[in-house]
Amino acid sequence: MRSAIFAAVAIARLAAAAPTPQQFDFAAVLDAPSPSATGPPLTVVANATSVFSVDTASIAASVSAEVTTVATASITGASASAASTQEPSSTGLAKRGPPPPPPPPPKTTTSSSTASSSKTTTSQQSTTSTTSSTRLGTYCGFINPEDPCAPQPDGDGPRVTPDTVAAFEAYPEFHSDALKAITPAGYVETFKDLNGSTSANSYITFKTLTSYSVSDCAKLCDNTTLCTAFNIYIERDPSLNPTLNDTAANTTGQYCPNPSSITNYKCSLWGSSIDATSATNYGDYREQFQVVIVASNGYDKTNNTTPAPCPGYEAPSNCTGAISSGGSYCLGSHFFPGPYDPSVCGIYAQAQTDTNKAAAKAKGQSTYVPSNMFNAYMVKKNSVAQGTYCSLFNTVLSSSWASFEGGWAGQNYFGIESSWTYALSQQDDGKL
């Protein structure tokens, strides 16, 4: 399950917070493991068998187990409470240079051989339309699409003739679908008719559609937790599971390394903004069969989306940048790879407060340093989404502190989007 994998990723680099935390931790982002999936698989499944989700209880338990060191701030108590009325120091607020020019957009005419709510939380298992008596390698009486040369879920798009990659990429109807598509209300179009689909850490799930329906893809995004963008495209897939007659096959005598093709309309969902920079999946080979992508359009509503509220916190407040200059009031920071999700910051904040409180009680102290606010924002590396960065503060800081818009680490530029602060509805005075 992806929620379990997320728990492991979430705590992979969770380190003890220092008394005076530094600014944006580039290493935390660079060294973090990627999520288990960064885009729809080029495999036999017709639809996603899982959706990115956060198992709150699992994450809370994992983070709590890792946050075992007391974190404090250099300014605490009444002095910290006064921070909301003060202007931040200019120290450390300098922007670290403008972002690099965007790379060339993905090619549009050739392919590459490399490749908690009522909203959607599950999706259908893939099946095939071919039935048979139950046999080895089958389930529920249906042919297992992973068997050698097994029929694949049939695509709803036209069969292209001649059945070649070049003909598929040049097929006029596909490009017409992309070029004539109407941008749905609330979204902006970010790219059109590319030969690559989106690949990023912020992947949520995908669905195979029955037509090139931008409106259906938008509805799926609107009803899926964390989704703020979607990518619709057409994919050339094999009609059979490509198989060589070698020892890798679990059934001897099967040989279909390059079967005839089918056409699938795919809709992938994302928990960040997307643009042409992230459309880097051009397909791949499955044995001798070449999977390619055409008519790839991207639509985004990230800038029009207010993230979900967090229990116990006031409504989120939008910032133009991130808070990286509040070191005197900062308890620490952590990076969570995946879609933008402020709720993981709330879990981290509660775990740190609980650790500080428990340590103070054990020492017979009368006060502890609480986390009263956090800043959650999406980090982008060279314009491609990486995950949610969380910074904890012992007091409420105004949006004037949020002036960090990005910086360089070697040849990589790290940008900021979707920066929001959450303040506890009932401020914790840190008294026992």
N, C-alpha and C positions, 0 to 999 in steps of 0.2 A: 504494500500500500504506500502511496506517495506521502501520506501524512507521517508515517513512520520514518521514511527516508528524510522528510523535512526536519523531523526532530533531531536526527543525527547531524544533518547539515547545520542546523541552528546552533548547536552547541560545539561545533567542531573547533571554533577559534574563540570561544568565550573565555576571556582572560580576566584576572582580577583587576579591578579599576585602581589606578594610582590616586593618591590624595589630590594631585593637581593634574588632571588629564590634559593631554596635548590636544592640538587641533585635529582636523580631519585625518583619520588613520588610513593612509593609502594602502599600507601593507595588509590591513584587515580585508580590504576588497580584493587586492591582487592575489592573496594567498587562500582565499575562501574556496572551498570545493564548489563545483557547479551542481545545480539540481540534477536529478536523474534523467530528466527529459528537458530539452530546450526547443522542442518542436514536435509536430506529429511524426510518428514513425513511418518509414518507407517499408512497411511489412504487410503481413496478410490481414491485419485487422481492418474492418470496414469503418468502425467508430471507436472512439477512445473507450477503454475499459476502466479508466479511472479519471478523476478530475482533481486538480490540485486543490487541496483543502488543508486547513490547519486544525489538527486535533488539539483543542485548547488544553485539555487535561494532560495529554502526553507532553506537549511543549512546556507547560507550566512545571510539570514534574522534572523534566530534563533540565530546564534552565535553573530551577531552584537547586537541583543537585550540584550544578556547576558554580553557581554564585555563592561561594563560601567565604569570600574575603570581604571585610568591611570596606566600604567606599565612602569617602568624605569629600568635602569641598573646603577651600581655603577661607571662604566667607560663609558663615552660618548664622543661625539665630535671627535676631532682629535686624542685623545688618544685611542679611540675605533677603529678608522680606522687603527691604527698601529698594531692592534692585529694579523692581518694575517701574519705579519713577525716575530712574537714572538713565543717562545716555551711555551707551557702551564706549569703552576706550577705542581709539583708532588702532591700537596695537593688534596686529594679527588680522586686520580686516582687509588688507590689500588683496585684490584679486590676482591670481597667479597667471596672468596672461590670458589672452582671448582663446577661445576654442580653435582647434585646427580646422582648416577648410574640410568640408565633407568629402569623402572619397567618391570616385565616380560611381554612378548608380549601376545596379546589376544590369547585365546585358539583356537585351530585349529580343534578340533574333537568333541567338545560338545557345547551346546548352553546355554544361560542364559535367564531367564524369565524376566530380567530387561533390562531394556533398556537405451556518448558524442562523440561516434564514430560510425562507421559502424558495430561495433561488436555487438554481441547478447545483446539485452536489454529487449526482451520479449520472451515468450514461449507460447506454445499452451495450451488452456484449455483442461481439460480431458473430454472425452466423452465415451459412451459405444456403442457397435455395435448392441444393441437390441433396436428396435423401437417399438413404441406403439402410440395409440392416446393420445393426450394431456390430462393429468389428474392432479389432485392435487399432488404436490410434483415432477412434471416433469418440464422440460424446453425445449423449441424448439422441442417438440414432442419426446424427448428422455427420457428414464428412468433416473431419478436422482440417481446416484450411492450411494448417502447418504441415500436413502430410506431404510427401514428395508428389509433385505434379497434381496436387489437389485443386479442384476448381475454386476460384476466389469469388468473394461476393461481387456480383455483377455490377458494373458501373452503369450509371444512368445517362452518360453522355454518348454522343455518336461514335460509331466505329469509323476510324479514319482509314481511308484507302488512298494510296498504297500504305500498308502498315509499316511505316518507317518513322524514325525520330524527326527527320527533316520535314516530312509531310505533316506530322502532328504539330510541330512548332509553327508551321506556316498556315495551318488550317484557318481560313477566314472567319468562320463562325465564332471561334474562341476569342479572337481579338475583337470582334464586334461586340461580344458579350461584355468584355472589359471596358471598352471605350464608350459604350452607350449606357453603362451602369449609372444609376442616379444615387447621389450621396444621401444617405438617410438623415432624417432630422436629428439634430443634436451632435452630429459627427462632422469631421472635416476629412476630405480625401487627402491622403499623404503620399500615395504613389499609385500608378495606373499601368496596367498591361506589361508588367515585368515578367521575366523568365526565371524568377527566383521567389521563394516564399520566405517568410520571416523565421529567424532563428535567434532566440535570446533566452536568458534566465527567467524571464517573466512569463513563460508559457504556462497556460492553464489547462486547456483541453482542445479537442477538435471534434467535428462532426462531418460526416459525408452527407451532402445534400442531394436532392433529386434534380436540381437545376442550378444554374448560375444565379441564385437569388440573393442579392445583397440585403434585401429587407429581412429574409429569414435568418441570415447570419447576424444581422444587427439585433434581432429579437433574442437570439440565443445569447449574445453578449449582454443585453439588457437584463436578462434573467439569470445571469451567472455571477456569483459572488466574486468580487475583485476585478471583473473584466472592465477595461476601459478602452480597448481597441480590438479590431479583428482584421484578419487577412483572409480573403476569399480568392481561390485559384483553381485551376484545372490541372489534373495530374494524369500522366500516362502510366498506367499500371498493368501488370501481367494478368492474363485471364486464368493462368494456372500458377501454382507455386513453383517458380523456376528451380529445377533440380538437375544435377549432373549424376550420371550413373557411376558413382564411386563409393568409397567406403563411408562418406559423409551421409549418404542416404540411409534412412532406417528401413527402407523397403527396397530390395534389390530389383533391378530391371526397369526402374523408373528413369526416364530421360526426357527432359523438356527444358533445356537451359535457356531457350529464347522463345517462349510461347507467344501467341498473338496477344495484342494489347486490348485493354478496355479503357474507358475514360471515366474518371471520377471528379466530381465537384467537391472541393473541400473548403471547410470553414474552420480556421484556427483562432483561438481566443487568447488575449494577452492582458496582463496586469501592469501595463505601462503604456506609454506612447510608442508607436512604431513608425518607421519611415523607410525610405529606400536603403538607408545604410544597413538596416538589419535584415534585408531581404537577400540573404546569402546562401540559402539552401536551393541549389540548382538541380537536385535530384541525385541519383547514384545508380550503380549497377547492382542488380540481383542476379547472380551468375552472369549470363550473357545478355540478359534483358536490361535495357536502359530506361530507368524512370526519369522523366523530365517534367518540368513545370512550366505552364504558360498562363497568360491572362491573370496575373497576380495583381490584385488591388488591395490597398490598405486604407483603413478608416479608423479615426481616432476621436475620442471624446474626453481624453485625460484632463485637458484644461477646463472642461465644463463639468467635472465630476468632483463632488465633495465626498471624501472618504466616510465610511460608516463611523458612527459614534462608538466610543469605548466605554463600557460600563464603569461608572464611578467618576467619569471625566465630563467636563463641560464640552459643548460643541467645539469641534476643531477650528483653529484659526489659521488662515492661509498666510504664507510668507513668500516673499519674492526670492529668498535664498535660504541657506541653512545657517544655523547658529553654530559657529565654530570658535567664537571669541569669548564664550562664557565660561572659560576655564575656572574662574574663581568660584563659580556656582555649580560647576559640573561634577557629577558623580561618576561618570564613565560613559562609554559608548560601545556599541556592538553592531555588527553587520550581519544581516540575514539574507542569503541569496534567495531569489525567487521573485514572485509578483510583489507589487507594492502592497503592504499590509501593515498598517499602524498597530493592529491588535497585538502583534508579536512584541512591539515596543512596550505596550502596556503590561504584558506578561513579564518582560525583563525588568521594568520599573518596580513592579510589585515584589519580584524576587529579591531585588537589591534592597528595598526598604525592609522586607522581612529579615534579611540577613543582618542588616545594621541594627534593627531593633533587638533581635535575639542576642547579638553580641553585647549590646549595651546592658541588657538584663543580666546576662551571665557575669558581667563585671561589676554589677551593682551600681551602674551609672543611672542618672536621672534623665538623661537626654540621648537622643540618637539623631542621625542625619537622614531625613526622609527624601524620597523622590517625589516632588510636587508637580513636576511638569516634564514632558518629554517632547523632543522634536523628531519627527519621523519623515524621511524623505527618500525618494528613489535616486540611486546613484547610476549614472550612465558612463560607461567606459568607451571613449571614442564614439559617442552617440548611440551605443547599444546598451539596453537595460541590464543591470547587474543584480540589484536587490534593494532591500530596505535598510537604511542606516538609521540607528537609534542613538540619540544623545539624551542623557538624564540630567535634570537640574533640580536643586533643592528649593528653588523658588520660581515664581512666574516671571519670565522675561518677555518684554514687549517685542513686537516684530522688528523694531529698529536694530535689534541684535542680529537679525538674520540677514547678513550681508555677504556671506560666502556663496559664490556662484560657481565655483569650480577651480581646479588647479591641475598642474602637470606633475606627473611622476615618470621621469624618463621620457619616452616617446608617447606615452599615453596621457590623454586628457580626460579627466573625470569631471563630468557635469552634474548638475542638480536639477531635479524636477519634482513636482508634487510635494513641496515642503509644507508640512502642517505641524502646529503645536497643539498639545493636549494638556490642559491644566486640571488637576483634581478639583472636583466640585466642592469638596470639603478639604481645605488645605490642612495638611498634617503638620502640627506644631513641633513634632519630634520630642514630646514630653512623655515620660513613663509614669 
